[in-house]
Amino acid sequence: MSDATLTAEQIEAIDKLARDLLILEPQDVSLRFLLMVDKYKKSVRAEYPDLPEEKIESAASRFGDLILKRFNELHNSIAGEGNA
């Protein structure tokens, strides 16, 4: 899944979740991230109860990857500002 296949709403949601991770203490980021992905899995299961588990896991993995990618972009841009 690339940014080109995401809707504007999905991109906005990914950005918000990544920004939410930025405000946490570094030691809390991993746990919060795992909770986000778990919540996503639960919501997909509830909305699509007949969807095979491997599809849910695959979608959750892509979702998590997108959040981490955006988180790293934001984190690196903030770190870069400090070096200017």
PLY file of the C-alpha trace (Angstrom):
ply
format ascii 1.0
element vertex 84
property float x
property float y
property float z
element edge 83
property int vertex1
property int vertex2
end_header
0.00 0.00 0.00
1.54 3.28 -1.07
0.50 6.81 -0.27
-0.95 6.98 -3.80
-3.59 4.36 -2.92
-4.70 6.06 0.29
-7.61 8.46 0.54
-7.08 11.93 1.94
-8.91 10.81 5.09
-6.62 7.81 5.53
-3.50 9.95 5.08
-4.85 12.42 7.62
-5.57 9.61 10.11
-2.07 8.13 9.70
-0.55 11.57 10.19
-2.60 12.19 13.35
-1.63 8.83 14.86
2.05 9.42 14.06
1.86 12.89 15.64
0.21 11.35 18.71
3.28 9.11 19.08
5.60 12.12 18.89
4.22 13.64 22.08
4.88 10.53 24.15
7.93 9.81 26.22
10.32 7.66 24.15
9.82 4.61 26.37
6.03 4.76 25.81
6.08 4.90 22.01
6.41 1.15 21.38
3.58 0.22 23.72
1.28 2.91 22.35
2.09 1.84 18.79
1.23 -1.79 19.56
-2.04 -0.68 21.14
-2.91 1.33 18.01
-2.33 -1.69 15.76
-4.28 -3.97 18.11
-7.20 -1.53 18.16
-7.12 -1.45 14.36
-7.25 -5.26 14.19
-10.21 -5.35 16.55
-12.10 -2.73 14.57
-11.49 -4.59 11.28
-12.64 -7.88 12.83
-15.79 -6.20 14.12
-16.57 -4.51 10.81
-15.67 -7.52 8.63
-16.28 -10.65 10.71
-15.93 -12.99 7.70
-12.54 -11.61 6.63
-9.79 -14.22 6.94
-7.34 -13.62 9.79
-4.36 -13.48 7.44
-5.95 -10.56 5.57
-6.56 -8.74 8.84
-2.96 -9.34 9.93
-1.68 -8.15 6.55
-3.79 -5.00 6.69
-2.69 -4.32 10.27
0.93 -4.75 9.26
0.55 -2.22 6.42
-1.29 0.14 8.77
1.50 -0.11 11.33
4.17 0.35 8.68
2.51 3.54 7.47
2.28 4.95 10.99
5.93 4.16 11.69
7.03 5.61 8.36
5.21 8.88 9.08
6.40 8.91 12.70
10.01 8.56 11.52
9.56 11.31 8.94
8.18 13.66 11.58
10.78 12.66 14.16
13.63 13.18 11.68
12.29 16.57 10.59
12.15 17.71 14.22
15.64 16.35 14.92
16.90 18.11 11.78
15.51 21.44 12.99
17.61 21.15 16.14
20.78 20.85 14.06
20.15 23.93 11.94
0 1
1 2
2 3
3 4
4 5
5 6
6 7
7 8
8 9
9 10
10 11
11 12
12 13
13 14
14 15
15 16
16 17
17 18
18 19
19 20
20 21
21 22
22 23
23 24
24 25
25 26
26 27
27 28
28 29
29 30
30 31
31 32
32 33
33 34
34 35
35 36
36 37
37 38
38 39
39 40
40 41
41 42
42 43
43 44
44 45
45 46
46 47
47 48
48 49
49 50
50 51
51 52
52 53
53 54
54 55
55 56
56 57
57 58
58 59
59 60
60 61
61 62
62 63
63 64
64 65
65 66
66 67
67 68
68 69
69 70
70 71
71 72
72 73
73 74
74 75
75 76
76 77
77 78
78 79
79 80
80 81
81 82
82 83
